[in-house]
């Protein structure tokens, strides 16, 4: 399948590369957490925070960040479950109540 000139330019843009780099980091940390790597909770939390901060920067289109809105609640659940298995969930404020990421980009903004 051939890409249009606009699609190939968009894929090569610095903003697009940054988004893909952040996506890779988040998904890599999710895998490490799922694999049971010690300390992966912190790695995933930091990757999510980096992606969230970057999502506020222009000039990317809102739909470029839809993946973050989708994956944020799943990542929070993964972190909470991992901490609960390790017995550390009690030290995380609000960990039992958090089911979505209120600060993640939403399509309604």
N, C-alpha and C positions, 0 to 999 in steps of 0.2 A: 504494500500500500504506500503510495507516495504522499509525502507531507506537503502542505501548501507552504509558500514562502513565509507567510505570517506565522504559521505554526513552527517552522524550523527556526525562525528568528526568535520567537518567544521561548523556545526550548533552550536556546543558546544565551539568553539574556542573563546578566549577572544576578538579577532578582530571582529568576527561575532556578539558577544553580544554587543560590542560598536556600531557597525553599526546599529543594531536593536534598541538600546536605542536612538540613534540620530534620526532614522526614526520615532520612536514613539513620540519623542519630537516635531519634525517638524509637523507631522500630528495632534498631539494634539493642537498645536498652530494654525494650519489652522482651525480646528474645532472651537476653541474659537473665532477666528476672524470672521468666518462665523456666529457664534451665536451672534455677536455684543458686545462681552465683551470689556469694556473700556480698552485701553492700549494693546490690543492684537496685534496691529501692531508691537510694539516694541518687544513683546515676540516672534513673528514669525521671525522678522528680526534677533534677537539674535540666535534663534535656527538654522536658515539657516547659519549664520556666524560660529557657532560652528561646524556644519556639514561640511562646506566648509574647514575650517582649518583642521579638522580631516581627510578629504579626501586626503590631501597631505602626510599624514604619512604612511610609509610602515608598514606592508608587505601585506596589502590587495590587492586583484586583482582589476583591473580597473572595471570589470563588477559589482563588489560589490557596486560601487558608481554610477551606471547608474541611479538609482532612483533620486539622487540629481540633475543630469543634466536634468532630465525630469520634476521635480517638481519646480525647481528654477524659471522659467519664470511665471508659474502659481502663485506662492507665491508673486512674485513682483507685478503682476497685482492685486492680492487680496489686498495687502497692499496699493497700489496706489488708488484703488477704495474706500477703506475704508477711507483713508485720505481725498480724494476728497469729500466724503459725509459729513465729519466733517469740511470741509473748511480749512484743514491744508496742503493740497497738495502743495500749493504755497511755503511753507517753506522747501520742500524737493527738494534739487538740482537735476535736471534732471528727476524728477518724471514723467513728461508727455512723455518723450522720451524713457524711459527704457522699453523695451519689452522683453529683454532676459538678462541673467546674464553672462556677459563676463568672469567673473572669475570662473564660475562653471566648473567642470571637463567636458571635451569633449572627445568623443570617438576618435577624430583625433589626440590626443597627443601621 
